[in-house]
Every structure is written in C-alpha cells, then in structure tokens.
Amino acid sequence: MKSARIPAKKLLASGPKSLAAGHIANFQTSPSQTLTGQDFYSGDECPSNPTAIYTVAYKVYAVHNLDDNTDYYLVEQEGMYPFENLCAPTYKKSVGGALSKIQEYYGGQIVESCLPKNIQSQGHCHIERTSTASATTVSVGLDLNLSGSYSYSSTNGHTVSTSGGLSIKNNRSYTVSDVTVSNRSNGTAPKAEWCYDFKRTACHFSFFSYGQVDLEDCALSARNTFVTESEWIFHVSRDAVSGNELQLEASSSVVLVSSRARLDYPCHTACVHRTKDEAKSVTLQIIKPPIPSEQG
C-alpha cells in the first residue's frame, strides 16, 4: 500500500467531489486448470501440456471525499485467460456406436465479480453509476481487447463493426461477434459482475461427411488468449466499514467445454456438450483512505 496519484477523472465522472490524498494497492492471483487424458473422448488427443494458468490482476485506489465524509474505491481488474494449451485439434471418433466429430476443450464462459465483505449495512455501500451518454463513463465499465475484425450490437439496436480491437466503456451488455458480454452488476447489493459467454460448437447435417455431420466451430476467442479489463467504483460511508480496512471478495470462474456432434436421427444432428469448471476467490484488503485530520 502506498500513496499514489488518484485517477480523478474517473472518480469525478459522476459529479463534483473534493478528493483528498489516497492509497493504491496491487493484487494478483493465478489460478490454474489442468486436464488429463481421461477428460477427453480419446486420451490420445489430449495435448502434451494440458494446463492453463489464468492471471487476474487488481489495482485498487482508495480516496476520501471531503464533501460528504465518504470513501471511494476504484477497482481496476485485468484478466488473462489462455486456452491454447487445452485445445485438441478437431477429430473423428465412434462414441457409443455413433460416428462423431469432436471439438474439445475450449472456453465456454468466464465470470468475474467483486463484492465488499465487511460492510455493516448494504445501504451504506453501492456501486457508483454514471450516465452512459458521457464519454467519461467508466465507473461500471468494460474495456475488451480482441484482435481481428468484430461487430457488436447494443441495447438500442445499432450495430457497429470495428477492426484491430474493440473498446466498450459503459454499463450496457453487448454481443461481440462470437462472445456475449453481460453486465450482471447489482448496484445496491452491491456486487460488480461481468459475464463472458463464448459461442459453443454447433453442427448441421451433411450427407457426404463423416457420420453425415459437419461441425460449426466454436468461438475463435475461446481457443486463444482472451483478455478482459473492467473497472468499478464502490462508494462507501466512512463508518460502514468494520475495522481499518475494506475487504473485497474478488472472484473469477471459468467453464471449459467439450463438444461432440453426431447424427441424432435421419437428416437431423445433435451436439452434446460436456463442461469442466474452475473457480478462484481472493480477498483484497485495502486500508481506508486517510482524511486530513488523520494525517495531521
């Protein structure tokens, strides 16, 4: 924990405040997910090093607002989810007597959340939300970095295409090409949460193909390294926190998917999905920001 320059523009986005000097704290967690040959329909297809190490880093700014004797905690979170080591090349196999095409394993869903733990009353802590019409709206937001060309549709029905990356900074939910990004935050709980759902493998009938079935690939993002960046601001009454530190429970969970496409009945196909889950939670402890009277 050290004194730092607070990103005041982000904290001031929702209105005027008189901010005192604050703190900054850095945290990082690296949960891992390992598969074995038994997890695959064919153990021979298991990659040589089927382990993914996910890295989730947090930077928390704590600052006091002199106007109303409350504290603001800006949480910046970045997650890196490399799925490459878990993916086997698409292959063919007879499973239970059914000729099948198999795609495994790939990312199916990521959920990232952050929740204050030691708040005496929920009514004394909430997520600060600002107008989505403002370009500086970042209090409950997302910055999603992807390579290549993508399109997304917003809640107002407009569709926008972009290439070389995508930057979204507001509190709406989006469908980004083959990734659905949902803001599931609850401002009064208060809980900040983003969910990333990847397009799963699908299939269709093809008379001349193996097993008379053709695969429709899962999301490309689910087979590469997926990066998330999100920001939240918790607005907390000074006396609402038990003790000298605010405790934030930050968690991330990953669902991996294995998909098998087969002929279900004449001219009709089905895709069977199996999943494996991994979750990690860490408690971030942030010292309350000082106020001038406490600093002497």
C-alpha positions as MATLAB code, in Angstrom:
seq = 'MKSARIPAKKLLASGPKSLAAGHIANFQTSPSQTLTGQDFYSGDECPSNPTAIYTVAYKVYAVHNLDDNTDYYLVEQEGMYPFENLCAPTYKKSVGGALSKIQEYYGGQIVESCLPKNIQSQGHCHIERTSTASATTVSVGLDLNLSGSYSYSSTNGHTVSTSGGLSIKNNRSYTVSDVTVSNRSNGTAPKAEWCYDFKRTACHFSFFSYGQVDLEDCALSARNTFVTESEWIFHVSRDAVSGNELQLEASSSVVLVSSRARLDYPCHTACVHRTKDEAKSVTLQIIKPPIPSEQG';
ca = [
       0.000    0.000    0.000;
       1.447    3.360   -0.964;
       0.420    6.912   -1.630;
      -0.443    7.482   -5.280;
      -1.888    9.896   -7.791;
      -5.585    9.041   -7.973;
      -7.214    8.919  -11.449;
      -9.527   11.781  -10.528;
     -11.174   11.992  -13.960;
     -12.706    8.559  -13.462;
     -13.865    9.337   -9.942;
     -15.279   12.728  -10.906;
     -17.269   11.369  -13.865;
     -20.491   11.172  -11.863;
     -20.318   14.660  -10.345;
     -18.182   17.131   -8.373;
     -16.206   15.851   -5.415;
     -13.446   17.237   -3.194;
     -10.945   14.396   -3.122;
      -8.186   14.076   -0.536;
      -4.948   12.132   -0.999;
      -5.418    8.378   -1.206;
      -3.848    4.937   -1.395;
      -3.187    2.421   -4.117;
      -2.898   -1.342   -3.689;
      -1.958   -4.074   -6.181;
      -3.024   -7.713   -6.054;
      -2.665  -10.689   -8.376;
      -3.919  -14.270   -8.424;
      -3.001  -17.083  -10.826;
      -5.494  -19.962  -10.717;
      -4.759  -22.911  -12.999;
      -6.830  -25.557  -14.730;
      -5.346  -28.929  -15.754;
      -6.921  -31.666  -17.854;
      -5.944  -35.335  -18.226;
      -6.417  -37.920  -20.963;
      -9.485  -39.212  -19.146;
     -11.234  -35.885  -19.715;
     -11.138  -36.391  -23.490;
     -13.246  -38.739  -25.595;
      -9.923  -40.023  -26.914;
      -6.994  -39.868  -24.497;
      -4.628  -39.916  -27.476;
      -5.907  -36.451  -28.442;
      -5.017  -34.903  -25.080;
      -2.443  -32.086  -25.601;
       1.071  -32.669  -24.265;
       0.767  -29.927  -21.624;
      -2.968  -29.531  -20.928;
      -2.680  -26.780  -18.291;
      -3.975  -23.231  -18.472;
      -2.718  -20.643  -15.976;
      -5.144  -17.752  -15.699;
      -3.842  -14.435  -14.382;
      -6.155  -11.912  -12.751;
      -4.599   -8.642  -11.555;
      -6.286   -5.961   -9.455;
      -5.365   -2.337   -8.781;
      -7.446   -0.609   -6.119;
      -7.459    3.145   -5.484;
      -8.872    4.330   -2.153;
      -9.705    8.027   -1.797;
     -11.714   10.149    0.645;
     -14.370   12.643   -0.418;
     -14.310   15.717    1.843;
     -17.750   16.900    0.691;
     -19.747   14.210    2.483;
     -17.148   12.270    4.521;
     -17.420    9.160    2.344;
     -14.823    6.964    0.651;
     -14.457    5.864   -2.940;
     -12.718    2.651   -4.033;
     -11.875    2.407   -7.712;
     -11.147   -1.220   -8.693;
      -9.333   -1.868  -11.972;
      -9.256   -5.539  -12.918;
      -7.486   -7.295  -15.775;
      -7.873  -10.988  -16.552;
      -5.833  -13.083  -18.969;
      -7.222  -16.479  -19.955;
      -5.001  -18.577  -22.269;
      -6.980  -21.528  -23.624;
      -4.475  -22.691  -26.271;
      -2.882  -25.487  -24.214;
      -6.247  -27.124  -23.543;
      -7.419  -27.384  -27.152;
      -7.116  -30.586  -29.171;
      -7.441  -30.484  -32.971;
     -10.942  -31.406  -34.140;
     -11.094  -35.183  -34.624;
     -13.395  -38.065  -35.560;
     -14.352  -40.980  -33.336;
     -17.120  -43.515  -32.883;
     -18.654  -42.918  -29.439;
     -21.323  -45.314  -28.209;
     -21.740  -46.608  -31.737;
     -22.331  -43.127  -33.168;
     -19.855  -41.677  -35.656;
     -18.942  -38.324  -34.134;
     -16.890  -35.204  -34.781;
     -15.357  -33.779  -31.619;
     -14.068  -30.340  -30.620;
     -12.518  -30.080  -27.142;
     -11.645  -28.268  -24.896;
     -12.386  -24.568  -25.320;
     -13.576  -21.661  -23.190;
     -17.323  -21.661  -22.620;
     -17.815  -18.933  -20.027;
     -15.869  -16.533  -17.801;
     -17.469  -14.743  -14.846;
     -15.621  -12.026  -12.909;
     -17.098  -10.432   -9.806;
     -16.201   -8.180   -6.886;
     -18.177   -7.845   -3.643;
     -17.481   -5.861   -0.431;
     -17.445   -8.224    2.569;
     -17.177   -6.245    5.806;
     -19.925   -3.662    5.271;
     -22.186   -3.252    8.286;
     -25.202   -2.284    6.187;
     -25.751   -2.721    2.453;
     -27.481    0.650    2.382;
     -24.142    2.332    3.188;
     -22.306    0.985    0.146;
     -23.252    0.986   -3.524;
     -21.701    0.908   -6.969;
     -21.356    4.437   -8.325;
     -23.042    4.600  -11.715;
     -22.789    7.434  -14.250;
     -24.635    8.367  -17.409;
     -23.927    6.130  -20.395;
     -24.215    9.188  -22.614;
     -20.915   10.538  -21.288;
     -17.628    9.614  -22.929;
     -16.021    9.571  -19.486;
     -18.387    6.914  -18.142;
     -16.087    4.287  -16.672;
     -17.474    3.704  -13.183;
     -19.137    0.437  -14.168;
     -17.498   -0.403  -17.433;
     -15.603   -2.713  -19.695;
     -12.589   -2.457  -21.928;
     -12.453   -5.618  -24.010;
      -9.350   -6.119  -26.139;
      -9.622   -8.506  -29.086;
      -7.611   -8.748  -32.274;
      -9.152   -9.042  -35.710;
     -12.472   -7.756  -37.006;
     -15.580   -7.832  -34.857;
     -19.053   -6.397  -34.706;
     -21.275   -5.720  -31.716;
     -24.905   -4.782  -31.193;
     -26.079   -2.517  -28.387;
     -29.350   -2.407  -26.493;
     -30.589    0.416  -28.717;
     -30.405   -1.873  -31.759;
     -27.449   -0.252  -33.502;
     -24.732   -2.495  -34.921;
     -21.151   -1.301  -35.260;
     -18.188   -3.023  -36.912;
     -14.578   -2.464  -35.974;
     -11.178   -3.986  -36.632;
      -7.965   -4.206  -34.663;
      -9.743   -4.242  -31.304;
     -12.854   -3.121  -29.508;
     -13.264   -0.723  -26.601;
     -16.564   -0.524  -24.726;
     -16.868    1.853  -21.787;
     -20.366    1.913  -20.339;
     -22.690   -0.246  -18.285;
     -24.692   -1.983  -21.012;
     -24.495   -5.553  -22.278;
     -23.211   -6.460  -25.728;
     -22.829   -9.301  -28.193;
     -19.295   -9.093  -29.597;
     -19.079  -11.347  -32.659;
     -18.924  -14.806  -31.063;
     -18.768  -13.518  -27.450;
     -21.762  -12.261  -25.458;
     -20.684   -9.779  -22.772;
     -23.226   -9.211  -19.994;
     -23.147   -6.711  -17.162;
     -24.735   -8.532  -14.211;
     -23.773   -5.921  -11.620;
     -26.186   -5.097   -8.822;
     -25.691   -1.517   -7.663;
     -27.486   -1.930   -4.355;
     -26.229   -5.413   -3.328;
     -23.564   -4.088   -4.002;
     -21.912   -6.555   -6.392;
     -19.961   -5.854   -9.574;
     -20.039   -8.698  -12.081;
     -19.327   -9.230  -15.774;
     -20.083  -12.448  -17.657;
     -18.477  -13.537  -20.955;
     -20.312  -16.318  -22.826;
     -18.466  -17.801  -25.805;
     -20.240  -19.262  -28.830;
     -20.272  -23.061  -28.494;
     -19.659  -25.586  -31.216;
     -22.723  -26.315  -33.346;
     -23.383  -28.738  -36.212;
     -25.557  -29.431  -39.234;
     -26.460  -32.357  -41.455;
     -24.150  -33.131  -44.378;
     -24.872  -36.316  -46.309;
     -21.349  -36.907  -47.657;
     -19.441  -36.035  -44.452;
     -18.153  -38.418  -41.803;
     -21.155  -39.520  -39.765;
     -23.264  -37.265  -42.047;
     -22.461  -34.325  -39.778;
     -20.405  -31.147  -40.196;
     -19.096  -29.009  -37.336;
     -19.638  -25.277  -36.947;
     -16.618  -24.076  -34.973;
     -16.835  -22.611  -31.501;
     -15.657  -19.047  -30.859;
     -12.115  -18.408  -32.051;
     -11.611  -16.334  -28.898;
     -12.362  -19.452  -26.843;
      -9.355  -21.250  -28.323;
      -6.838  -18.450  -27.907;
      -5.873  -15.993  -25.153;
      -8.833  -13.903  -24.055;
      -8.170  -10.638  -22.176;
     -10.672   -8.696  -20.080;
     -10.358   -5.261  -18.477;
     -13.048   -3.851  -16.209;
     -13.465   -1.032  -13.697;
     -15.839   -0.427  -10.794;
     -16.242    2.293   -8.189;
     -17.613    1.422   -4.764;
     -18.997    4.402   -2.820;
     -18.846    3.638    0.924;
     -19.962    5.541    4.021;
     -16.971    6.186    6.276;
     -18.445    4.393    9.293;
     -19.904    1.477    7.297;
     -16.648   -0.492    7.183;
     -15.801   -2.703   10.143;
     -12.202   -2.035   11.136;
      -9.446   -0.141    9.347;
      -9.658   -1.998    6.030;
     -12.261   -2.587    3.368;
     -12.354   -6.236    2.341;
     -13.343   -7.001   -1.246;
     -14.058  -10.567   -2.285;
     -12.891  -10.813   -5.886;
     -13.588  -13.993   -7.800;
     -13.264  -15.413  -11.285;
     -14.650  -18.633  -12.696;
     -14.020  -20.444  -15.977;
     -16.143  -23.095  -17.684;
     -14.422  -25.282  -20.282;
     -16.487  -27.115  -22.892;
     -16.071  -30.368  -24.838;
     -18.460  -30.782  -27.790;
     -19.395  -33.910  -29.750;
     -21.535  -33.695  -32.908;
     -23.419  -36.783  -34.116;
     -26.356  -37.849  -36.240;
     -29.420  -37.914  -33.990;
     -31.921  -39.396  -36.443;
     -32.132  -39.289  -40.260;
     -31.148  -35.847  -41.550;
     -31.026  -34.409  -38.018;
     -27.903  -33.786  -35.934;
     -27.226  -33.036  -32.271;
     -24.296  -31.512  -30.399;
     -23.544  -32.901  -26.934;
     -21.642  -30.547  -24.586;
     -19.652  -31.570  -21.507;
     -18.171  -28.993  -19.115;
     -15.399  -28.657  -16.555;
     -15.392  -25.750  -14.093;
     -12.701  -23.873  -12.186;
     -13.245  -21.037   -9.718;
     -10.902  -18.881   -7.647;
     -11.705  -16.307   -4.981;
      -9.338  -13.919   -3.213;
      -9.890  -11.293   -0.514;
      -8.440   -7.860   -1.276;
      -7.718   -5.844    1.871;
      -7.479   -2.092    1.342;
      -6.665    0.350    4.134;
      -9.229    3.121    4.477;
      -8.048    6.319    2.798;
      -6.756    8.962    5.203;
      -8.533   12.243    5.769;
      -6.640   15.484    6.531;
      -7.460   15.417   10.254;
      -5.974   11.933   10.476;
      -2.863   12.975    8.553;
      -2.184   15.832   10.944;
];
